[in-house]
């Protein structure tokens, strides 16, 4: 993710949510709040974990180890639950595309971006993932081109990002490149949603199989990249670095997949995607309390504008009637 899973989803949140279209229909409500809260914490903390891992690892190494540990976690879960992995060429081909869009490329970009921007700012940018998702949806599905309300929400969300960045102060070369890297990451996340819907909707494989297959492929893709760019750490591998990498892999890129699908099944896609609203709050709190990050007035104000734009673009502010959940879910 990391933002917004988009869609979102998030952050880092967003990777797990890319398979929402393959999840079962919402079941009776109840029993999902715990999973929902854990999701917000896991994906919100991922930006702090990335910052800690960068003390000893390069951005490519952070992405590789995060993916590798996540792949092992999901493959173990698949083995324990005796879930067969996808084997047909068509599904594996689409999972390879998603492994690039939702894992390899955005994970690397977020780590690259956080070399020059704080975990707080990265978390807030991730909250704009739903905006990039809606833009890609408009391109993939002509019948769902944005109307006036959705277009105004997209514009408002973009203006919110400008407020978050404090563009009136100007951005240094390093900070600008970091922001652009994070924006590139959520653009990849946003494309994962319509791609999943177009090519993997209705797949017979359960979510655990798709998630394990996708991240397993991402680990294979990242292996030659990390071998070429360098395997040796660039700093001291402390206990904090090891814990950060394990947390990113096991929790943010492993267990979070399962929790996300549980929320989707029990509360619906719309509710599950709204975790995007909480991850920047968690990211900001963790960054300030544990990493010494600073929050300027424009960051929370801009975040509110971004989230308001997301809510308008997703139609969350309109009065709900029968079938609203179904219509909202069709955009995820």
C-alpha positions as a Markdown table, in Angstrom:
| # | Residue | x | y | z |
|---|---|---|---|---|
| 1 | Unk | 0.0 | 0.0 | 0.0 |
| 2 | Unk | 1.1 | 1.4 | 3.1 |
| 3 | Unk | -2.2 | 4.6 | 1.2 |
| 4 | Unk | -4.9 | 3.6 | 0.6 |
| 5 | Unk | -5.9 | -0.1 | -0.8 |
| 6 | Unk | -7.2 | 0.9 | -1.9 |
| 7 | Unk | -9.9 | 1.8 | -2.3 |
| 8 | Unk | -9.1 | 1.4 | -1.8 |
| 9 | Unk | -7.3 | 0.4 | 0.2 |
| 10 | Unk | -4.7 | 1.2 | 1.5 |
| 11 | Unk | -1.2 | 1.4 | 2.1 |
| 12 | Unk | 0.1 | -0.3 | 2.4 |
| 13 | Unk | -3.5 | -1.6 | 3.1 |
| 14 | Unk | -4.4 | -1.6 | -0.4 |
| 15 | Unk | -2.5 | -4.7 | -1.6 |
| 16 | Unk | -4.7 | -7.1 | 0.3 |
| 17 | Unk | -7.8 | -5.4 | -0.9 |
| 18 | Unk | -7.0 | -5.9 | -4.6 |
| 19 | Unk | -8.7 | -9.3 | -4.4 |
| 20 | Unk | -11.9 | -8.0 | -3.0 |
| 21 | Unk | -13.8 | -8.9 | -6.1 |
| 22 | Unk | -13.0 | -12.5 | -5.6 |
| 23 | Unk | -14.3 | -12.6 | -2.0 |
| 24 | Unk | -17.6 | -14.0 | -1.1 |
| 25 | Unk | -20.7 | -11.9 | -0.7 |
| 26 | Unk | -21.1 | -10.1 | 2.6 |
| 27 | Unk | -22.4 | -12.3 | 5.3 |
| 28 | Unk | -24.3 | -11.3 | 8.4 |
| 29 | Unk | -22.7 | -8.4 | 10.2 |
| 30 | Unk | -20.8 | -8.8 | 13.5 |
| 31 | Unk | -17.5 | -10.2 | 14.5 |
| 32 | Unk | -15.5 | -7.9 | 12.1 |
| 33 | Unk | -14.6 | -4.9 | 14.3 |
| 34 | Unk | -11.6 | -6.5 | 15.8 |
| 35 | Unk | -10.2 | -7.5 | 12.4 |
| 36 | Unk | -11.0 | -4.0 | 11.1 |
| 37 | Unk | -9.1 | -2.3 | 13.9 |
| 38 | Unk | -6.1 | -4.6 | 13.5 |
| 39 | Unk | -6.0 | -3.8 | 9.8 |
| 40 | Unk | -5.9 | -0.1 | 10.5 |
| 41 | Unk | -3.1 | -0.6 | 13.0 |
| 42 | Unk | -1.1 | -3.0 | 10.8 |
| 43 | Unk | -1.3 | -0.9 | 7.7 |
| 44 | Unk | -0.9 | 2.4 | 9.6 |
| 45 | Unk | 2.3 | 1.1 | 11.3 |
| 46 | Unk | 3.8 | -0.1 | 8.1 |
| 47 | Unk | 5.2 | 3.3 | 7.3 |
| 48 | Unk | 7.1 | 3.5 | 10.6 |
| 49 | Unk | 8.4 | 0.0 | 10.0 |
| 50 | Unk | 9.7 | 1.1 | 6.6 |
| 51 | Unk | 11.4 | 4.0 | 8.2 |
| 52 | Unk | 13.1 | 1.8 | 10.7 |
| 53 | Unk | 14.2 | -0.8 | 8.1 |
| 54 | Unk | 15.8 | 2.0 | 6.0 |
| 55 | Unk | 18.3 | 2.5 | 8.8 |
| 56 | Unk | 20.1 | -0.6 | 7.5 |
| 57 | Unk | 18.6 | -1.6 | 4.2 |
| 58 | Unk | 18.2 | 0.0 | 0.7 |
| 59 | Unk | 14.7 | 0.6 | -0.6 |
| 60 | Unk | 15.0 | -2.4 | -2.8 |
| 61 | Unk | 16.1 | -4.6 | 0.1 |
| 62 | Unk | 13.2 | -3.3 | 2.2 |
| 63 | Unk | 10.8 | -4.3 | -0.5 |
| 64 | Unk | 12.4 | -7.6 | -1.1 |
| 65 | Unk | 12.5 | -8.8 | 2.5 |
| 66 | Unk | 9.0 | -7.5 | 3.1 |
| 67 | Unk | 7.7 | -9.5 | 0.2 |
| 68 | Unk | 9.8 | -12.6 | 0.9 |
| 69 | Unk | 8.7 | -12.8 | 4.5 |
| 70 | Unk | 5.1 | -12.1 | 3.5 |
| 71 | Unk | 5.3 | -14.9 | 0.9 |
| 72 | Unk | 6.6 | -17.4 | 3.4 |
| 73 | Unk | 3.8 | -16.4 | 5.8 |
| 74 | Unk | 1.0 | -16.8 | 3.2 |
| 75 | Unk | 2.5 | -20.1 | 1.8 |
| 76 | Unk | 2.5 | -21.5 | 5.4 |
| 77 | Unk | -1.1 | -20.4 | 5.9 |
| 78 | Unk | -2.0 | -22.0 | 2.5 |
| 79 | Unk | -0.2 | -25.2 | 3.5 |
| 80 | Unk | -1.9 | -25.4 | 7.0 |
| 81 | Unk | -5.3 | -24.8 | 5.5 |
| 82 | Unk | -4.6 | -27.1 | 2.6 |
| 83 | Unk | -5.4 | -24.5 | 0.1 |
| 84 | Unk | -4.2 | -25.3 | -3.4 |
| 85 | Unk | -2.4 | -22.6 | -5.3 |
| 86 | Unk | -3.3 | -21.4 | -8.8 |
| 87 | Unk | -1.7 | -23.4 | -11.5 |
| 88 | Unk | -3.4 | -22.3 | -14.8 |
| 89 | Unk | -1.4 | -20.0 | -17.1 |
| 90 | Unk | -4.2 | -17.4 | -17.3 |
| 91 | Unk | -4.5 | -16.8 | -13.5 |
| 92 | Unk | -0.7 | -17.0 | -13.0 |
| 93 | Unk | -0.2 | -14.4 | -15.8 |
| 94 | Unk | -2.7 | -12.0 | -14.2 |
| 95 | Unk | -1.2 | -12.6 | -10.7 |
| 96 | Unk | 2.2 | -11.7 | -12.1 |
| 97 | Unk | 0.9 | -8.3 | -13.3 |
| 98 | Unk | -0.7 | -7.7 | -9.9 |
| 99 | Unk | 2.6 | -8.8 | -8.2 |
| 100 | Unk | 4.2 | -5.9 | -10.0 |
| 101 | Unk | 1.4 | -3.4 | -9.6 |
| 102 | Unk | 0.5 | -4.1 | -6.0 |
| 103 | Unk | 3.7 | -5.4 | -4.4 |
| 104 | Unk | 7.1 | -5.1 | -6.1 |
| 105 | Unk | 6.8 | -1.7 | -7.6 |
| 106 | Unk | 4.8 | 0.2 | -4.9 |
| 107 | Unk | 6.6 | -1.4 | -2.0 |
| 108 | Unk | 9.9 | -0.2 | -3.6 |
| 109 | Unk | 8.6 | 3.2 | -4.4 |
| 110 | Unk | 7.3 | 3.8 | -0.8 |
| 111 | Unk | 10.6 | 2.8 | 0.6 |
| 112 | Unk | 12.4 | 5.0 | -1.9 |
| 113 | Unk | 10.0 | 7.9 | -1.0 |
| 114 | Unk | 10.5 | 7.5 | 2.7 |
| 115 | Unk | 14.2 | 8.2 | 2.3 |
| 116 | Unk | 13.2 | 11.9 | 2.0 |
| 117 | Unk | 9.7 | 12.2 | 3.5 |
| 118 | Unk | 8.4 | 11.3 | 6.9 |
| 119 | Unk | 6.3 | 8.2 | 7.7 |
| 120 | Unk | 3.5 | 10.7 | 8.6 |
| 121 | Unk | 3.5 | 12.3 | 5.1 |
| 122 | Unk | 3.8 | 8.9 | 3.4 |
| 123 | Unk | 0.8 | 7.6 | 5.4 |
| 124 | Unk | -1.3 | 10.7 | 4.4 |
| 125 | Unk | -0.4 | 10.3 | 0.7 |
| 126 | Unk | -1.4 | 6.7 | 0.9 |
| 127 | Unk | -4.9 | 7.8 | 2.0 |
| 128 | Unk | -5.4 | 9.2 | -1.5 |
| 129 | Unk | -5.3 | 5.7 | -3.0 |
| 130 | Unk | -9.1 | 5.7 | -3.5 |
| 131 | Unk | -8.7 | 8.7 | -5.8 |
| 132 | Unk | -6.2 | 6.9 | -8.1 |
| 133 | Unk | -8.5 | 3.9 | -8.0 |
| 134 | Unk | -11.5 | 5.9 | -9.2 |
| 135 | Unk | -9.4 | 7.4 | -12.0 |
| 136 | Unk | -8.3 | 4.0 | -13.3 |
| 137 | Unk | -11.9 | 2.7 | -12.9 |
| 138 | Unk | -13.0 | 5.5 | -15.2 |
| 139 | Unk | -10.5 | 4.4 | -17.8 |
| 140 | Unk | -11.2 | 0.6 | -17.5 |
| 141 | Unk | -15.0 | 0.8 | -17.3 |
| 142 | Unk | -16.6 | 3.4 | -19.7 |
| 143 | Unk | -20.0 | 2.9 | -18.2 |
| 144 | Unk | -18.6 | 4.2 | -14.9 |
| 145 | Unk | -17.0 | 7.4 | -16.1 |
| 146 | Unk | -17.1 | 10.0 | -13.3 |
| 147 | Unk | -20.1 | 12.2 | -13.2 |
| 148 | Unk | -20.1 | 15.7 | -11.7 |
| 149 | Unk | -20.1 | 14.6 | -8.1 |
| 150 | Unk | -17.3 | 12.1 | -8.5 |
| 151 | Unk | -15.2 | 14.5 | -10.6 |
| 152 | Unk | -15.6 | 17.2 | -8.0 |
| 153 | Unk | -14.4 | 14.7 | -5.4 |
| 154 | Unk | -11.4 | 13.8 | -7.4 |
| 155 | Unk | -10.5 | 17.5 | -7.8 |
| 156 | Unk | -11.0 | 18.2 | -4.1 |
| 157 | Unk | -8.8 | 15.2 | -3.2 |
| 158 | Unk | -6.0 | 16.4 | -5.5 |
| 159 | Unk | -6.2 | 19.9 | -3.9 |
| 160 | Unk | -6.0 | 18.2 | -0.5 |
| 161 | Unk | -2.8 | 16.5 | -1.6 |
| 162 | Unk | -1.3 | 19.9 | -2.5 |
| 163 | Unk | -2.3 | 21.2 | 0.9 |
| 164 | Unk | -0.6 | 18.2 | 2.6 |
| 165 | Unk | 2.6 | 18.9 | 0.7 |
| 166 | Unk | 2.5 | 22.6 | 1.5 |
| 167 | Unk | 3.3 | 23.5 | -2.1 |
| 168 | Unk | 3.2 | 27.3 | -1.3 |
| 169 | Unk | 6.5 | 26.8 | 0.7 |
| 170 | Unk | 8.1 | 25.0 | -2.3 |
| 171 | Unk | 9.6 | 21.5 | -2.2 |
| 172 | Unk | 13.3 | 20.7 | -2.2 |
| 173 | Unk | 14.6 | 18.3 | -4.8 |
| 174 | Unk | 14.8 | 15.4 | -2.3 |
| 175 | Unk | 11.4 | 16.0 | -0.8 |
| 176 | Unk | 9.8 | 16.4 | -4.2 |
| 177 | Unk | 11.2 | 13.1 | -5.4 |
| 178 | Unk | 10.0 | 11.4 | -2.3 |
| 179 | Unk | 6.5 | 12.7 | -2.7 |
| 180 | Unk | 6.5 | 11.7 | -6.4 |
| 181 | Unk | 7.7 | 8.2 | -5.4 |
| 182 | Unk | 4.8 | 7.8 | -2.9 |
| 183 | Unk | 2.3 | 9.2 | -5.4 |
| 184 | Unk | 3.7 | 6.7 | -8.0 |
| 185 | Unk | 3.1 | 3.9 | -5.4 |
| 186 | Unk | -0.6 | 4.8 | -4.9 |
| 187 | Unk | -1.1 | 5.1 | -8.6 |
| 188 | Unk | 0.1 | 1.5 | -8.9 |
| 189 | Unk | -2.3 | 0.5 | -6.1 |
| 190 | Unk | -5.1 | 2.2 | -7.8 |
| 191 | Unk | -4.6 | 0.3 | -11.0 |
| 192 | Unk | -4.6 | -3.0 | -9.2 |
| 193 | Unk | -8.3 | -2.7 | -8.4 |
| 194 | Unk | -9.8 | -2.4 | -11.9 |
| 195 | Unk | -7.3 | -4.9 | -13.2 |
| 196 | Unk | -8.4 | -7.4 | -10.6 |
| 197 | Unk | -12.0 | -6.8 | -11.3 |
| 198 | Unk | -11.5 | -7.1 | -15.1 |
| 199 | Unk | -9.4 | -10.2 | -15.1 |
| 200 | Unk | -9.8 | -12.1 | -11.8 |
| 201 | Unk | -13.5 | -11.5 | -10.9 |
| 202 | Unk | -15.3 | -14.8 | -10.4 |
| 203 | Unk | -12.1 | -16.8 | -10.2 |
| 204 | Unk | -12.6 | -20.2 | -8.5 |
| 205 | Unk | -9.6 | -19.8 | -6.3 |
| 206 | Unk | -10.1 | -18.7 | -2.7 |
| 207 | Unk | -8.5 | -15.4 | -1.4 |
| 208 | Unk | -5.7 | -17.2 | 0.4 |
| 209 | Unk | -4.6 | -19.0 | -2.8 |
| 210 | Unk | -4.6 | -15.7 | -4.8 |
| 211 | Unk | -2.8 | -13.8 | -2.1 |
| 212 | Unk | -0.1 | -16.5 | -1.6 |
| 213 | Unk | 0.3 | -16.8 | -5.4 |
| 214 | Unk | 0.6 | -13.1 | -6.0 |
| 215 | Unk | 3.1 | -12.4 | -3.2 |
| 216 | Unk | 5.0 | -15.6 | -4.0 |
| 217 | Unk | 5.4 | -14.4 | -7.6 |
| 218 | Unk | 6.4 | -10.9 | -6.4 |
| 219 | Unk | 9.2 | -12.5 | -4.3 |
| 220 | Unk | 10.5 | -14.3 | -7.4 |
| 221 | Unk | 10.3 | -11.1 | -9.4 |
| 222 | Unk | 12.2 | -9.1 | -6.8 |
| 223 | Unk | 15.0 | -11.7 | -6.3 |
| 224 | Unk | 17.1 | -10.8 | -9.4 |
| 225 | Unk | 16.5 | -7.1 | -8.7 |
| 226 | Unk | 18.0 | -7.3 | -5.2 |
| 227 | Unk | 20.8 | -9.5 | -6.4 |
| 228 | Unk | 21.7 | -6.9 | -9.1 |
| 229 | Unk | 21.3 | -3.8 | -6.8 |
| 230 | Unk | 23.1 | -5.4 | -3.8 |
| 231 | Unk | 22.2 | -7.8 | -1.1 |
| 232 | Unk | 24.6 | -6.5 | 1.6 |
| 233 | Unk | 23.0 | -4.2 | 4.2 |
| 234 | Unk | 24.1 | -0.5 | 4.1 |
| 235 | Unk | 24.0 | -0.1 | 7.8 |
| 236 | Unk | 24.0 | -2.0 | 11.1 |
| 237 | Unk | 21.2 | -4.6 | 11.2 |
| 238 | Unk | 19.9 | -4.0 | 14.7 |
| 239 | Unk | 17.1 | -5.8 | 16.5 |
| 240 | Unk | 14.8 | -2.9 | 15.6 |
| 241 | Unk | 15.5 | -3.4 | 11.9 |
| 242 | Unk | 14.9 | -7.1 | 12.1 |
| 243 | Unk | 11.6 | -6.6 | 14.0 |
| 244 | Unk | 10.5 | -4.0 | 11.4 |
| 245 | Unk | 11.2 | -6.3 | 8.5 |
| 246 | Unk | 9.4 | -9.2 | 10.2 |
| 247 | Unk | 6.4 | -7.0 | 11.0 |
| 248 | Unk | 6.2 | -5.7 | 7.5 |
| 249 | Unk | 6.3 | -9.2 | 6.1 |
| 250 | Unk | 4.3 | -11.3 | 8.5 |
| 251 | Unk | 1.7 | -8.6 | 9.5 |
| 252 | Unk | 1.4 | -5.9 | 6.8 |
| 253 | Unk | 2.0 | -8.3 | 3.8 |
| 254 | Unk | 0.8 | -11.6 | 5.3 |
| 255 | Unk | -1.8 | -11.7 | 8.1 |
| 256 | Unk | -3.4 | -8.5 | 6.9 |
| 257 | Unk | -4.6 | -10.3 | 3.7 |
| 258 | Unk | -6.6 | -12.7 | 5.8 |
| 259 | Unk | -8.1 | -10.0 | 8.1 |
| 260 | Unk | -9.0 | -7.9 | 5.1 |
| 261 | Unk | -10.9 | -10.8 | 3.4 |
| 262 | Unk | -12.7 | -11.5 | 6.7 |
| 263 | Unk | -13.9 | -7.9 | 7.0 |
| 264 | Unk | -15.1 | -8.0 | 3.4 |
| 265 | Unk | -17.0 | -11.2 | 4.0 |
| 266 | Unk | -18.7 | -10.1 | 7.2 |
| 267 | Unk | -19.2 | -6.3 | 6.6 |
| 268 | Unk | -19.0 | -5.7 | 2.9 |
| 269 | Unk | -16.5 | -4.1 | 0.5 |
| 270 | Unk | -17.5 | -0.6 | 1.3 |
| 271 | Unk | -16.9 | -1.0 | 5.0 |
| 272 | Unk | -13.6 | -2.8 | 4.4 |
| 273 | Unk | -12.3 | -0.1 | 2.1 |
| 274 | Unk | -13.1 | 2.6 | 4.7 |
| 275 | Unk | -10.0 | 1.4 | 6.7 |
| 276 | Unk | -8.2 | 3.9 | 4.5 |
| 277 | Unk | -9.6 | 6.7 | 6.7 |
| 278 | Unk | -7.9 | 5.3 | 9.8 |
| 279 | Unk | -4.4 | 4.3 | 8.5 |
| 280 | Unk | -3.1 | 7.9 | 8.2 |
| 281 | Unk | -4.2 | 8.6 | 11.7 |
| 282 | Unk | -2.3 | 5.5 | 13.0 |
| 283 | Unk | 0.7 | 6.4 | 10.8 |
| 284 | Unk | 0.8 | 10.0 | 12.2 |
| 285 | Unk | 0.5 | 8.9 | 15.8 |
| 286 | Unk | 3.2 | 6.2 | 15.5 |
| 287 | Unk | 5.5 | 8.6 | 13.6 |
| 288 | Unk | 5.2 | 11.3 | 16.1 |
| 289 | Unk | 5.3 | 9.2 | 19.3 |
| 290 | Unk | 8.0 | 6.7 | 18.3 |
| 291 | Unk | 10.1 | 8.2 | 15.4 |
| 292 | Unk | 10.1 | 11.8 | 16.4 |
| 293 | Unk | 8.4 | 12.9 | 13.2 |
| 294 | Unk | 6.8 | 16.4 | 13.1 |
| 295 | Unk | 3.3 | 17.3 | 12.0 |
| 296 | Unk | 2.7 | 20.7 | 10.5 |
| 297 | Unk | -0.7 | 22.2 | 10.5 |
| 298 | Unk | -1.2 | 21.7 | 6.7 |
| 299 | Unk | -0.8 | 17.9 | 6.9 |
| 300 | Unk | -3.8 | 17.0 | 9.0 |
| 301 | Unk | -5.9 | 19.8 | 7.3 |
| 302 | Unk | -4.9 | 18.5 | 3.9 |
| 303 | Unk | -5.6 | 14.9 | 5.0 |
| 304 | Unk | -9.2 | 15.9 | 6.0 |
| 305 | Unk | -9.6 | 17.6 | 2.5 |
| 306 | Unk | -8.3 | 14.4 | 0.8 |
| 307 | Unk | -10.6 | 12.2 | 2.8 |
| 308 | Unk | -13.6 | 14.5 | 2.1 |
| 309 | Unk | -12.8 | 14.3 | -1.6 |
| 310 | Unk | -12.6 | 10.5 | -1.4 |
| 311 | Unk | -16.0 | 10.4 | 0.4 |
| 312 | Unk | -17.6 | 12.6 | -2.2 |
| 313 | Unk | -16.0 | 10.7 | -5.1 |
| 314 | Unk | -17.2 | 7.4 | -3.7 |
| 315 | Unk | -20.7 | 8.7 | -3.0 |
| 316 | Unk | -20.4 | 8.1 | 0.8 |
| 317 | Unk | -22.1 | 11.4 | 1.6 |
| 318 | Unk | -25.2 | 10.6 | -0.4 |
| 319 | Unk | -28.2 | 9.2 | 1.4 |
| 320 | Unk | -28.1 | 5.4 | 1.3 |
| 321 | Unk | -30.9 | 3.4 | 0.0 |
| 322 | Unk | -31.5 | -0.2 | -1.0 |
| 323 | Unk | -28.7 | -1.5 | -3.2 |
| 324 | Unk | -26.3 | 1.3 | -2.3 |
| 325 | Unk | -23.8 | -1.1 | -0.8 |
| 326 | Unk | -24.0 | -3.2 | -3.9 |
| 327 | Unk | -23.4 | -0.1 | -6.2 |
| 328 | Unk | -20.5 | 1.1 | -4.0 |
| 329 | Unk | -18.9 | -2.3 | -4.0 |
| 330 | Unk | -18.9 | -2.4 | -7.8 |
| 331 | Unk | -16.3 | 0.3 | -7.8 |
| 332 | Unk | -13.9 | -1.5 | -5.6 |
